[in-house]
Amino acid sequence: MDMARKNRRKLWLKLHLYLGLFAGAIFVIIGLTGSLLAFELPLDEWLNSNLMTVSVKTGHERYQPIDKIVASGIGALPTIGKAISLDFPRRDGLAFALWFEQPSPDASYLERHQIFINPYTAEVTGQRLLIDFERIWRDPFKDFILRFHYSLGLAKAGMNIVGFIGLGLLFSVLTGLILWWPTPGKLRNALTIKKNSSIEPLNFDLHKTFGFYSVIVLLFLILSGVYLIFPEYGRGLISVFSPVSPAWPNIQSVLPEHNQVPISFSRVLEITDMRYEK
């Protein structure tokens, strides 16, 4: 191996090492919080059972009319609150969740709350602050973990930090591939864990072998995470190779015409059931 190649390899080794140490440490935190988020719904229901779970008693197994359930939630809205969406229970024994927005204490941005309604009695079981975009310590555990997962709890600045860390980790993975790439005829040796090795050679073999086999999964995780942080750049890159539809529908196309009256929630539910019933 000539001197120039040795120097290049030393440079790649340093880049791979320091990027892996720094970005990898953050990636561990992101991975652990992401693992918790895989169980976010049952975890949230367990931690907030007094709000989210309801008893199913004999004679009350059927839901109240949807308009009555929504009206009950609307009636519990604070004067400065604005309803924005309704979550249906994902199973029996859970409450409806009416989302609403209201100004935060400093009035510079909106915070989001939920009102929970018992579907069998149409009674409000309570409400909670769900999302404070600037002060995540006010959020429930599930949403605290979510915001820590994608922004380290540092709001927009944290999202940018996580995005750039993802790019650094992507570069670390690619430099690892460059360092691993075997010379012709030595591919088998590059994918072999040698038996009876001492600790250091064994650790090296484990690192390069499992690193190679996990590279596809790592690249997918990193690229998808970076895309979620920087979607406008990701969509721009994808548009070079494929047509890209708008990220959000044109709201102007669904605004009501003059003198139109909104249909009831019961009618919305009926139309939805008709469209998606099996």
C-alpha positions as CSV (number, residue, x, y, z in Angstrom):
1,M,0.0,0.0,0.0
2,D,1.6,3.3,-1.1
3,M,2.0,6.3,1.2
4,A,-0.8,8.4,-0.4
5,R,-3.3,5.5,0.0
6,K,-2.3,5.0,3.6
7,N,-2.8,8.8,4.3
8,R,-6.3,8.6,2.7
9,R,-7.2,5.6,4.8
10,K,-6.1,7.4,7.9
11,L,-8.3,10.4,7.0
12,W,-11.3,8.1,6.4
13,L,-10.6,6.3,9.7
14,K,-10.6,9.6,11.6
15,L,-13.8,10.8,9.9
16,H,-15.5,7.5,10.5
17,L,-14.4,7.4,14.2
18,Y,-15.3,10.9,15.3
19,L,-18.5,11.0,13.3
20,G,-19.5,7.6,14.6
21,L,-18.7,8.6,18.2
22,F,-20.6,11.8,18.2
23,A,-23.5,11.2,15.8
24,G,-23.8,7.6,17.0
25,A,-24.3,8.6,20.6
26,I,-27.2,10.9,19.6
27,F,-28.5,8.1,17.4
28,V,-28.7,5.8,20.4
29,I,-30.9,8.4,22.2
30,I,-33.0,8.8,19.1
31,G,-33.3,5.0,18.7
32,L,-34.3,4.5,22.4
33,T,-37.0,7.1,22.3
34,G,-38.2,5.8,18.9
35,S,-38.5,2.3,20.5
36,L,-40.7,3.8,23.2
37,L,-42.8,5.5,20.6
38,A,-43.5,2.1,19.0
39,F,-45.7,1.5,22.1
40,E,-46.9,5.1,22.5
41,L,-50.7,4.3,22.4
42,P,-50.8,1.5,25.0
43,L,-48.3,3.4,27.1
44,D,-50.3,6.6,27.0
45,E,-53.5,4.7,27.8
46,W,-51.8,3.0,30.8
47,L,-50.3,6.2,32.2
48,N,-53.5,8.2,31.7
49,S,-56.2,5.6,32.3
50,N,-58.3,8.0,34.4
51,L,-58.8,10.2,31.3
52,M,-58.6,7.8,28.3
53,T,-60.3,4.6,29.6
54,V,-64.0,4.1,30.4
55,S,-66.0,1.3,31.9
56,V,-68.3,-0.7,29.7
57,K,-71.4,-1.5,31.8
58,T,-74.4,-3.7,30.9
59,G,-77.0,-1.7,29.0
60,H,-74.4,0.9,27.9
61,E,-72.4,-1.1,25.3
62,R,-73.6,1.1,22.4
63,Y,-72.1,4.4,21.6
64,Q,-74.2,7.5,22.0
65,P,-75.0,9.4,18.8
66,I,-71.9,11.0,17.4
67,D,-73.5,14.5,17.3
68,K,-74.2,14.2,21.0
69,I,-70.6,13.1,21.8
70,V,-69.2,16.0,19.8
71,A,-71.6,18.5,21.3
72,S,-70.6,17.4,24.8
73,G,-66.9,18.0,23.9
74,I,-67.7,21.4,22.3
75,G,-69.6,22.4,25.4
76,A,-66.5,21.8,27.5
77,L,-64.3,24.0,25.3
78,P,-62.8,27.1,27.0
79,T,-63.9,30.4,25.5
80,I,-60.5,30.9,23.8
81,G,-60.4,27.3,22.5
82,K,-61.0,26.2,18.8
83,A,-61.8,22.6,18.1
84,I,-59.7,21.1,15.3
85,S,-60.2,17.3,15.1
86,L,-61.8,14.3,16.8
87,D,-60.0,11.0,17.5
88,F,-62.3,7.9,17.6
89,P,-61.5,5.1,20.1
90,R,-59.3,2.4,18.7
91,R,-61.0,-0.2,20.8
92,D,-63.8,-0.8,23.2
93,G,-63.4,0.9,26.6
94,L,-61.6,4.0,25.4
95,A,-62.8,7.6,25.2
96,F,-63.2,9.9,22.2
97,A,-60.6,12.7,22.1
98,L,-61.6,16.1,20.9
99,W,-58.5,18.2,20.0
100,F,-58.5,22.0,20.4
101,E,-56.1,24.8,20.1
102,Q,-55.7,27.9,22.3
103,P,-53.0,30.6,22.8
104,S,-50.2,29.6,25.1
105,P,-49.5,31.6,28.2
106,D,-47.1,34.0,26.3
107,A,-49.7,34.2,23.4
108,S,-46.9,34.0,20.8
109,Y,-48.0,30.5,19.6
110,L,-50.8,28.0,20.0
111,E,-50.8,25.0,22.2
112,R,-52.9,21.9,21.7
113,H,-55.2,20.2,24.2
114,Q,-57.5,17.2,24.3
115,I,-61.0,16.8,25.8
116,F,-62.0,13.1,26.5
117,I,-65.6,12.0,26.1
118,N,-67.1,8.7,27.3
119,P,-68.7,7.3,24.1
120,Y,-71.3,5.3,26.1
121,T,-72.6,8.2,28.1
122,A,-71.4,11.3,26.2
123,E,-69.9,12.6,29.5
124,V,-66.6,14.5,29.5
125,T,-64.0,12.5,31.5
126,G,-61.4,15.3,31.6
127,Q,-58.9,17.2,29.5
128,R,-55.2,17.7,29.2
129,L,-52.5,19.8,27.6
130,L,-51.1,17.7,24.8
131,I,-48.6,19.8,22.9
132,D,-46.6,22.9,23.9
133,F,-44.2,23.3,21.0
134,E,-41.8,25.5,22.9
135,R,-41.9,24.0,26.5
136,I,-42.0,20.2,26.1
137,W,-41.7,19.6,29.8
138,R,-45.4,20.5,30.0
139,D,-46.4,17.7,27.6
140,P,-47.6,14.2,28.6
141,F,-44.8,11.6,28.7
142,K,-45.7,10.3,25.3
143,D,-45.4,13.7,23.6
144,F,-42.4,14.6,25.6
145,I,-40.6,11.5,24.2
146,L,-41.9,12.3,20.7
147,R,-40.4,15.8,20.8
148,F,-37.2,14.6,22.3
149,H,-37.0,12.0,19.6
150,Y,-37.1,14.4,16.7
151,S,-35.7,17.7,18.2
152,L,-33.9,16.7,21.5
153,G,-36.4,19.0,23.2
154,L,-35.0,22.1,21.5
155,A,-37.9,22.9,19.2
156,K,-37.1,24.1,15.6
157,A,-33.4,24.5,16.4
158,G,-33.3,21.0,17.8
159,M,-34.9,19.6,14.6
160,N,-32.1,21.2,12.5
161,I,-29.5,19.7,14.9
162,V,-31.0,16.2,14.6
163,G,-31.2,16.6,10.8
164,F,-27.5,17.5,10.5
165,I,-26.5,14.8,12.9
166,G,-28.4,12.4,10.6
167,L,-26.4,13.7,7.7
168,G,-23.2,13.2,9.7
169,L,-24.2,9.6,10.6
170,L,-25.0,9.0,6.9
171,F,-21.5,10.1,6.1
172,S,-20.1,7.9,8.8
173,V,-21.8,4.9,7.4
174,L,-20.5,5.6,3.9
175,T,-17.0,6.1,5.2
176,G,-17.3,2.8,7.0
177,L,-18.2,1.2,3.6
178,I,-15.1,2.8,2.0
179,L,-12.9,1.4,4.8
180,W,-14.5,-2.0,4.7
181,W,-14.4,-2.4,0.9
182,P,-12.1,-5.4,0.2
183,T,-9.5,-5.8,-2.5
184,P,-10.4,-8.2,-5.3
185,G,-10.5,-11.8,-4.2
186,K,-10.8,-11.0,-0.4
187,L,-14.6,-10.5,-0.1
188,R,-15.1,-13.8,1.8
189,N,-12.4,-12.8,4.3
190,A,-14.0,-9.4,4.7
191,L,-17.3,-11.1,5.8
192,T,-15.7,-13.6,8.1
193,I,-15.4,-13.6,11.9
194,K,-12.2,-15.4,12.7
195,K,-12.3,-18.1,15.3
196,N,-10.1,-18.1,18.4
197,S,-9.1,-14.4,18.0
198,S,-8.1,-12.2,20.8
199,I,-10.5,-9.5,22.0
200,E,-9.3,-6.7,19.7
201,P,-9.3,-8.6,16.4
202,L,-12.6,-10.2,17.4
203,N,-14.1,-6.8,18.1
204,F,-12.9,-5.6,14.8
205,D,-14.3,-8.6,12.9
206,L,-17.7,-8.1,14.6
207,H,-17.8,-4.4,13.8
208,K,-17.0,-4.7,10.1
209,T,-19.2,-7.8,9.6
210,F,-22.3,-6.7,11.4
211,G,-21.7,-3.2,10.1
212,F,-21.9,-4.4,6.5
213,Y,-25.0,-6.6,7.1
214,S,-26.8,-3.8,8.8
215,V,-25.9,-1.0,6.4
216,I,-29.1,-1.3,4.3
217,V,-31.3,-0.9,7.4
218,L,-29.1,1.9,8.8
219,L,-29.2,3.8,5.5
220,F,-33.0,3.4,5.3
221,L,-33.5,4.6,8.9
222,I,-31.1,7.6,8.5
223,L,-32.4,8.7,5.1
224,S,-36.1,8.5,6.2
225,G,-35.3,10.4,9.4
226,V,-33.4,13.1,7.5
227,Y,-36.3,13.4,5.1
228,L,-38.8,13.9,7.9
229,I,-36.6,16.7,9.3
230,F,-36.0,18.4,5.9
231,P,-39.0,17.3,3.8
232,E,-38.8,20.2,1.3
233,Y,-35.3,19.2,0.3
234,G,-36.2,15.6,0.2
235,R,-39.2,16.3,-2.1
236,G,-37.0,18.4,-4.3
237,L,-34.5,15.6,-4.6
238,I,-37.2,13.0,-5.3
239,S,-38.8,15.3,-8.0
240,V,-35.6,15.0,-10.0
241,F,-36.4,11.3,-10.6
242,S,-40.2,11.1,-10.2
243,P,-43.3,13.4,-10.3
244,V,-44.2,14.6,-6.8
245,S,-47.8,15.4,-5.7
246,P,-48.5,18.4,-3.3
247,A,-47.8,17.6,0.3
248,W,-51.1,19.1,1.4
249,P,-54.4,19.3,-0.5
250,N,-55.6,22.7,-1.8
251,I,-57.9,23.8,1.0
252,Q,-59.5,26.4,-1.4
253,S,-61.0,23.6,-3.4
254,V,-63.0,22.3,-0.5
255,L,-64.3,25.6,1.0
256,P,-68.1,25.8,1.2
257,E,-70.0,27.8,-1.4
258,H,-72.3,30.7,-0.5
259,N,-75.3,29.7,1.6
260,Q,-74.2,26.0,2.0
261,V,-74.9,24.4,5.4
262,P,-72.5,21.9,6.9
263,I,-73.8,18.3,7.2
264,S,-74.0,16.7,10.6
265,F,-71.4,14.5,12.1
266,S,-73.8,11.6,11.9
267,R,-74.1,12.1,8.2
268,V,-70.2,12.3,7.9
269,L,-69.9,9.0,9.7
270,E,-72.6,7.4,7.6
271,I,-70.9,8.4,4.4
272,T,-67.6,7.2,5.6
273,D,-69.0,3.8,6.7
274,M,-70.7,3.4,3.3
275,R,-67.4,4.1,1.5
276,Y,-65.2,1.9,3.5
277,E,-67.5,-1.0,4.7
278,K,-66.3,-4.4,3.5
